[in-house]
Amino acid sequence: MGDAETGADPKGALFRPSELHIARGERPGMIGALDLLGRPALLIDRHGFVAAVNENASKLFDDDLSVKGRRLFAADAQSRLRLDRLITQVRFLSGKPGGTTLQTVVTRSQRRPVVIDAIVQCWESAGDAVPPDMGALLILTDLNEIPRISQSSVMEIFGLTPAQARLASLLLEGKSLEEIALDMNISSGTARNHLKAVFLRTGTRRQAELVSLLSRLL
């Protein structure tokens, strides 16, 4: 497939107003719920046209990944080919019994890639929850996005103090213990003591193990 298939547009608009209305006019509850969870998501129909986009997905769109001609469009040529293959698979699999998940990646020029997970199944039983002729639910993961976790949730789940929960959340963001001590305006020794307490309450022994555990709450 070429640019005509992926919706290449000579005007180069990321999301023309008329298309924005089509995609976001009446958001189905499915992608609206994903919005509340902070997950970018969109729906495409069985022909590969974008049917709905949630707020988080619309904020992610830029020159590298956008919607043109009501189709998902990637500026990178190899990424366009991968999107074409994904849409072809959606066309073939949508409406068939059972379900499957597909994955592709969109390369960006200045930032880490966007991973696209497509959930394809027979949607007739979903009723009004999805638009007619539904093809797939696409969930987008921006690998440039810094993971953030609710400190109140960490406190409640593991019984941590506010300081311990903040330290744990900063570890999940990829910061070192020294950087965390500076951010929290505490000494390195106090930071190490907080970390020991977090290890004890979470049943972990190493920072990598703790980060792995916390990432399941994202």
Buried (B, 14 or more C-beta within 10 A) or exposed (E): EEBEBBBBBEEEBBBBEEBBEBBBEEBBEBBBBBBEEEBBBBBBBBBBBBBBBBBBBBEBBBEBBBBBBBBBBBBBEEBBBBBBEBBEBBBEBBBEEEEEEBEBBBBBEEEEBBBBBBBBBBBEEBEEEBBEBBBBBBBBBBEEBEEEBEBEEBBEBBEBEEBBBBBBBBBBBEBEBEBBBEBBEBEEEBBEBBBEBBBEBBEBEEBEEBBEBBEEEE
